[in-house]
């Protein structure tokens, strides 16, 4: 904490409250102050939100690291000035206290990588980062100043994300825009999300995408206020705000009808994504060929969890955007499973070191104990994914003569979406072609640009 911060009465002694509004503090409480990333360190001056990355954060950042360069490459390819814009609405301090890069630093590496050695940009990525907490914002600026190339264009704004929305859209202008919304709690209003996706653009196509973090705990806790006989003023305010976030009071009946908070959130996020796309497409200009589509990606902290700690909702107007985010999710899931394996193994070894003997219960507590067992488990997973995709295609082609890989991706992959990737689809396709049920694929053409045709 700086001397200026110590003299600021709006900042708590431990530096955790900063100048957040009551609404923003309520968001922190709804999200458990973690967004799925809490560490174990505590004490004065220690903000648990950014102490260390848990495996859910490993997934999120692996996804962003894999997907954003693809968006930049494709969206900027037909732009005259090769300019595109990245906006991070809840940027945090830029890095974790253990030194692990947060999303701003991951993007800074992309910016650096896409600048040519001579200064000529392969892609000119202009960035805007917004952060509500003063201490996080000041650290963010310092981190970005250190890591952004001198010629890069970037801004770090302090304040609530909604207050900077007009500036963010003006900053983007006609350039392709990727917005990462990773809130601490409930996030932006429904109308704000629709407004971003419907922003006017003079260039070819929409080229606007959003990756939104839908935190399960925040929505589950907020929805739980419906079961309170006499909600407090703050709880009533939160329920009203949730109406704004989800686009109406429709969610209340859905929440109350679900048997658990986790099941309720799964239904809410699915309907929310559908309603956003419906609102965007309904307001589309006549003759607009592109339609907004959403991909839902569940994210867990551990292999044992039944309920996702959050859902990543990806909005795009391009079919290949859906394909690329699913491929990135599959890659991130592989990284996530490996991280869980390493974490479980580390915990087991720590227990054995404490007790001086092998953990007799490791078979229950640690699903994959050795690298060899982890590899075997991965092979079994992939066999099941291929079998599922094979059966899906076989069933679909009984009533449909042609399947477009991109547009029909959801039904082709089914429950394996975000887990399996193109190589698993190729193996399933080849098996069916050998059985004479579908035509062979073109090996020289990207699979996402092909159609599966019934023989």
C-alpha positions in Angstrom: 0.0 0.0 0.0 1.4 3.4 -0.9 1.5 6.5 1.4 -1.4 8.0 -0.6 -3.4 4.9 0.0 -2.7 4.8 3.7 -4.0 8.4 4.0 -7.2 7.6 2.0 -10.1 7.0 4.5 -12.0 4.9 1.9 -9.4 2.2 2.2 -9.4 -0.3 5.0 -6.3 -0.9 7.1 -5.7 -4.2 5.5 -6.1 -2.8 2.0 -9.0 -5.1 1.0 -11.9 -2.6 0.8 -10.3 0.2 -1.2 -13.0 2.5 -2.6 -15.6 -0.1 -3.7 -19.2 0.8 -3.5 -21.7 -1.2 -1.4 -22.9 -2.9 -4.5 -19.3 -3.9 -5.5 -18.6 -5.2 -2.0 -21.8 -7.2 -2.1 -20.6 -8.8 -5.4 -17.3 -9.8 -3.7 -19.4 -11.5 -0.9 -21.7 -13.2 -3.3 -18.7 -14.6 -5.2 -17.0 -15.8 -2.1 -14.4 -13.1 -2.7 -12.7 -15.6 -5.0 -14.4 -16.2 -8.3 -13.1 -19.8 -7.8 -9.5 -18.7 -7.2 -9.0 -18.4 -3.5 -5.6 -19.3 -2.0 -4.7 -20.4 1.5 -2.7 -17.4 2.7 -4.3 -14.9 5.1 -3.3 -11.9 7.1 -3.1 -8.1 6.9 -2.5 -6.8 3.5 -3.2 -10.2 1.9 -6.0 -10.3 -0.6 -7.1 -13.9 -0.9 -8.6 -13.3 -4.4 -5.2 -13.1 -6.0 -3.0 -15.1 -3.7 -2.7 -18.2 -6.0 -4.4 -19.9 -8.9 -6.6 -22.9 -8.3 -7.3 -25.3 -11.1 -10.4 -23.5 -12.3 -8.3 -20.4 -12.9 -5.8 -22.6 -14.7 -8.6 -23.6 -17.1 -9.8 -20.0 -17.6 -6.5 -18.6 -18.5 -5.4 -21.6 -20.6 -8.6 -21.0 -22.6 -7.9 -17.3 -23.0 -4.3 -17.9 -23.9 -5.3 -20.4 -26.6 -8.3 -18.7 -28.0 -7.5 -15.0 -28.2 -4.6 -15.3 -30.7 -7.0 -17.2 -33.0 -9.5 -14.4 -32.7 -6.8 -11.8 -33.4 -5.5 -13.7 -36.4 -8.9 -14.3 -38.0 -10.7 -11.1 -37.1 -7.7 -8.9 -38.0 -6.9 -10.6 -41.2 -9.2 -8.5 -43.4 -8.8 -5.2 -41.5 -6.9 -2.6 -43.5 -4.9 -1.3 -40.5 -4.8 -4.8 -38.8 -6.2 -3.1 -35.7 -8.3 -4.9 -33.1 -9.3 -4.2 -29.6 -9.2 -6.2 -26.3 -11.2 -5.0 -23.3 -10.9 -6.5 -19.9 -13.7 -5.2 -17.6 -12.5 -6.6 -14.3 -8.7 -6.8 -14.8 -7.6 -7.2 -11.2 -3.9 -6.4 -10.3 -2.6 -8.2 -13.4 -0.8 -11.0 -11.7 -1.2 -13.3 -8.7 0.8 -12.8 -5.5 2.7 -16.0 -6.3 3.9 -14.3 -9.6 1.5 -16.2 -11.9 0.3 -14.0 -14.8 -3.4 -13.0 -14.7 -5.4 -12.3 -17.9 -3.8 -8.8 -18.5 -0.3 -10.2 -18.6 -1.4 -13.1 -20.9 -2.8 -10.5 -23.3 0.4 -8.3 -22.9 2.4 -11.3 -24.2 0.0 -11.6 -27.2 0.5 -7.9 -28.0 4.3 -8.3 -27.8 4.2 -11.5 -29.9 2.2 -9.9 -32.7 4.4 -6.9 -33.1 7.1 -7.4 -35.7 10.7 -7.0 -35.0 10.9 -3.9 -37.2 7.9 -2.4 -35.4 5.5 -3.3 -38.2 2.5 -5.1 -36.5 1.2 -8.4 -37.7 -1.8 -7.3 -35.6 -2.2 -4.0 -33.8 -3.9 -4.9 -30.6 -5.1 -1.9 -28.6 -6.1 -2.8 -25.0 -8.3 -1.3 -22.4 -8.2 -2.6 -18.8 -10.8 -1.6 -16.2 -10.4 -2.3 -12.4 -12.6 -1.1 -9.6 -10.3 -1.6 -6.7 -7.7 1.2 -6.3 -4.8 -0.9 -5.0 -5.4 -3.5 -7.8 -5.6 -0.7 -10.4 -2.3 0.9 -9.3 -0.6 -2.5 -9.3 -2.1 -3.3 -12.7 -0.7 -0.1 -14.2 2.8 -0.8 -12.9 2.7 -4.4 -14.2 1.5 -3.4 -17.6 4.0 -0.5 -17.8 6.7 -3.2 -17.2 5.4 -5.7 -19.6 3.7 -3.9 -22.5 5.9 -3.0 -25.5 6.7 0.8 -25.7 4.8 1.1 -29.0 1.7 -0.7 -27.8 -1.5 1.2 -27.2 -3.2 0.5 -23.9 -5.2 2.1 -21.2 -5.9 1.2 -17.6 -9.0 2.7 -16.1 -10.0 2.9 -12.5 -13.7 2.5 -11.6 -16.8 0.4 -12.2 -16.9 -1.4 -15.5 -20.3 0.0 -16.4 -19.1 3.6 -16.0 -16.4 3.0 -18.6 -18.6 1.1 -21.1 -19.1 4.2 -23.4 -15.4 4.9 -23.4 -14.6 1.2 -24.2 -17.0 1.2 -27.2 -15.6 4.5 -28.4 -12.0 3.1 -27.9 -12.9 0.1 -30.1 -14.5 2.2 -32.8 -14.9 0.1 -36.0 -12.2 -2.3 -35.0 -12.9 -6.0 -34.2 -13.6 -6.2 -30.4 -13.0 -9.0 -27.9 -14.3 -8.3 -24.4 -13.4 -10.4 -21.5 -15.9 -10.0 -18.6 -14.6 -11.8 -15.5 -16.5 -10.2 -12.6 -16.2 -10.8 -8.9 -19.9 -11.5 -8.6 -23.0 -11.0 -10.7 -21.4 -9.1 -13.6 -23.0 -6.7 -16.2 -26.6 -6.1 -16.9 -28.4 -8.0 -19.7 -28.8 -4.7 -21.7 -25.1 -3.9 -21.4 -24.1 -7.3 -22.8 -26.6 -6.9 -25.7 -25.4 -3.4 -26.3 -21.8 -4.5 -26.7 -22.8 -7.3 -29.1 -25.0 -5.0 -31.1 -22.5 -2.1 -31.4 -22.5 -0.4 -34.8 -19.5 -1.2 -37.0 -18.7 0.1 -40.4 -16.4 -2.8 -41.3 -17.2 -6.2 -42.8 -19.1 -8.4 -40.4 -19.8 -7.9 -36.8 -16.4 -9.1 -35.4 -17.6 -8.6 -31.8 -17.1 -11.3 -29.2 -17.6 -11.6 -25.5 -16.2 -14.2 -23.1 -18.3 -13.9 -19.9 -17.6 -15.6 -16.6 -20.9 -16.7 -15.0 -19.9 -17.4 -11.3 -22.1 -20.2 -9.9 -21.6 -19.3 -6.3 -22.7 -15.7 -6.8 -25.9 -16.6 -8.6 -26.7 -19.5 -6.3 -26.3 -17.3 -3.2 -28.2 -14.4 -4.7 -31.0 -16.7 -5.8 -31.1 -18.2 -2.3 -32.5 -14.9 -1.0 -35.8 -15.9 -2.6 -36.2 -18.4 0.1 -35.9 -15.7 2.8 -39.2 -14.8 4.5 -38.1 -11.2 5.1 -35.1 -10.3 3.0 -32.9 -7.5 4.1 -32.8 -4.2 2.2 -29.4 -5.4 0.7 -30.9 -8.8 -0.3 -33.9 -7.2 -1.9 -31.5 -4.8 -3.8 -29.5 -7.9 -5.0 -32.6 -9.7 -6.2 -33.7 -6.6 -8.2 -30.2 -6.3 -9.6 -30.3 -10.0 -10.6 -33.4 -9.2 -12.6 -31.3 -6.6 -14.5 -28.4 -9.0 -15.0 -30.6 -11.8 -16.3 -33.0 -9.7 -18.4 -36.1 -9.9 -16.3 -37.7 -11.8 -13.4 -38.2 -15.0 -15.4 -35.3 -16.6 -13.5 -37.1 -16.6 -10.1 -39.5 -19.4 -11.0 -36.7 -21.4 -12.6 -34.6 -21.0 -9.5 -37.3 -22.0 -7.1 -38.3 -25.0 -9.2 -34.8 -26.5 -9.1 -33.8 -29.0 -6.5 -30.4 -27.5 -5.8 -28.7 -24.2 -6.3 -26.2 -25.8 -8.8 -29.0 -27.2 -10.9 -30.7 -23.8 -10.9 -27.6 -22.1 -12.1 -27.1 -24.6 -14.9 -30.6 -23.8 -16.1 -30.2 -20.1 -15.6 -27.0 -19.8 -17.7 -28.5 -21.8 -20.5 -31.6 -19.7 -20.7 -29.7 -16.5 -20.2 -27.4 -17.3 -23.2 -30.4 -18.1 -25.4 -32.2 -14.8 -24.4 -29.1 -12.7 -25.1 -28.7 -14.2 -28.6 -32.4 -13.8 -29.2 -32.3 -10.1 -28.2 -29.2 -9.5 -30.4 -30.6 -11.3 -33.4 -34.0 -9.7 -33.1 -32.5 -6.3 -33.3 -30.2 -7.1 -36.2 -30.4 -5.0 -39.2 -32.4 -6.4 -42.1 -30.3 -8.6 -44.4 -27.6 -9.2 -41.8 -26.3 -12.8 -42.6 -24.5 -13.3 -39.3 -26.3 -14.4 -36.2 -25.1 -14.3 -32.6 -24.5 -17.7 -31.1 -23.4 -18.8 -27.6 -21.2 -21.7 -26.4 -21.4 -22.7 -22.7 -18.3 -24.1 -21.1 -18.5 -25.5 -17.5 -15.5 -25.2 -15.3 -14.7 -27.1 -12.1 -12.0 -26.7 -9.4 -11.6 -30.4 -8.8 -12.3 -33.7 -10.5 -14.7 -34.7 -7.6 -17.0 -31.7 -8.0 -20.5 -32.2 -9.4 -21.3 -28.5 -9.9 -19.2 -26.2 -12.0 -17.6 -23.3 -10.0 -18.4 -21.1 -13.0 -19.6 -21.2 -16.5 -17.8 -19.5 -19.3 -20.2 -18.1 -21.9 -18.8 -17.3 -25.3 -20.8 -15.1 -27.7 -19.7 -14.9 -31.3 -21.2 -14.1 -34.8 -19.0 -16.5 -36.7 -19.4 -20.3 -36.9 -15.6 -20.7 -36.8 -15.6 -18.7 -33.5 -17.7 -21.5 -32.0 -15.4 -24.1 -33.4 -12.2 -22.3 -32.1 -13.6 -21.7 -28.6 -14.5 -25.4 -28.4 -11.0 -26.4 -29.5 -9.5 -24.0 -27.0 -11.8 -25.4 -24.2 -10.7 -29.0 -25.1 -7.0 -27.9 -24.8 -7.7 -26.0 -21.5 -9.5 -29.1 -20.1 -6.4 -31.2 -20.8 -4.3 -28.6 -19.0 -6.8 -28.6 -16.2 -6.8 -32.4 -15.8 -3.0 -32.4 -15.7 -3.0 -29.6 -13.1 -5.5 -31.6 -10.9 -3.3 -34.7 -11.3 -0.3 -32.8 -10.2 -2.1 -31.2 -7.3 -3.5 -34.5 -6.1 -0.1 -36.2 -6.3 1.5 -33.3 -4.4 -1.1 -33.6 -1.6 -0.6 -37.3 -1.4 3.2 -37.0 -1.1 2.7 -34.3 1.6 0.4 -36.6 3.6 2.9 -39.5 3.3 5.7 -37.2 4.4 3.7 -36.1 7.5 2.7 -39.7 8.4 5.9 -41.5 7.3 3.8 -44.1 5.5 1.9 -44.5 2.2 -1.6 -43.1 2.0 -3.8 -46.3 2.2 -6.8 -44.2 1.0 -5.1 -42.6 -2.0 -7.2 -44.7 -4.4 -10.2 -42.9 -3.2 -8.8 -39.4 -2.6 -6.4 -39.4 -5.6 -8.0 -40.8 -8.8 -4.7 -40.7 -10.8 -1.7 -41.5 -8.6 1.1 -41.9 -11.1 1.9 -40.5 -14.5 1.3 -43.9 -16.1 -2.2 -44.2 -14.5 -2.9 -40.6 -15.6 -2.0 -41.5 -19.1 -4.2 -44.6 -19.1 -7.1 -42.6 -17.7 -6.7 -40.1 -20.5 -6.7 -42.8 -23.1 -9.9 -44.2 -21.7 -11.5 -40.8 -21.7 -10.6 -40.2 -25.3 -12.0 -43.7 -26.4 -15.3 -42.8 -24.7 -15.4 -39.4 -26.4 -14.8 -41.0 -29.9 -17.5 -43.5 -29.2 -20.0 -40.8 -28.2 -19.2 -38.7 -31.3 -19.5 -41.8 -33.5 -22.9 -42.6 -32.1 -24.1 -39.0 -32.4 -23.1 -38.8 -36.1 -24.7 -42.2 -36.8 -27.9 -41.2 -35.2 -28.0 -37.7 -36.8 -27.3 -39.0 -40.3 -30.3 -41.4 -40.1 -32.6 -38.4 -40.6 -30.2 -35.8 -42.1 -28.2 -36.3 -45.3 -25.7 -33.7 -44.4 -24.1 -32.2 -41.3 -22.1 -29.0 -41.3 -19.2 -29.5 -38.9 -19.2 -25.9 -37.6 -22.9 -25.2 -37.5 -23.9 -28.6 -36.2 -21.0 -28.8 -33.8 -23.2 -28.9 -30.7 -25.1 -32.0 -31.7 -22.2 -33.7 -33.3 -20.1 -33.5 -30.1 -22.9 -33.6 -27.6 -21.7 -34.1 -24.1 -18.1 -34.2 -25.3 -18.2 -30.5 -26.5 -15.3 -28.7 -24.8 -13.6 -32.0 -24.0 -13.0 -33.7 -27.3 -11.5 -31.8 -30.2 -10.9 -32.1 -34.0 -8.7 -35.2 -33.8 -11.4 -37.1 -32.0 -14.0 -36.1 -34.6 -11.6 -37.2 -37.4 -11.2 -40.6 -35.8 -15.0 -41.0 -35.4 -15.6 -39.8 -39.0 -13.0 -42.2 -40.4 -14.5 -45.2 -38.5 -17.9 -44.4 -40.0 -16.5 -43.9 -43.4 -14.8 -47.3 -43.2 -18.1 -48.8 -42.3 -19.6 -47.2 -45.4 -22.1 -45.1 -43.5 -20.7 -41.6 -44.5 -18.5 -40.2 -47.2 -14.8 -39.9 -46.5 -13.5 -36.5 -45.3 -11.1 -34.4 -47.4 -7.7 -34.9 -45.7 -6.2 -31.8 -47.2 -9.0 -29.5 -46.0 -9.6 -28.3 -42.4 -12.2 -30.4 -40.8 -14.2 -27.4 -39.5 -14.8 -26.3 -43.1 -16.3 -29.6 -44.2 -19.6 -31.4 -44.1 -20.4 -34.9 -43.1 -22.5 -36.5 -45.8 -24.5 -39.7 -45.5 -23.7 -42.4 -48.1 
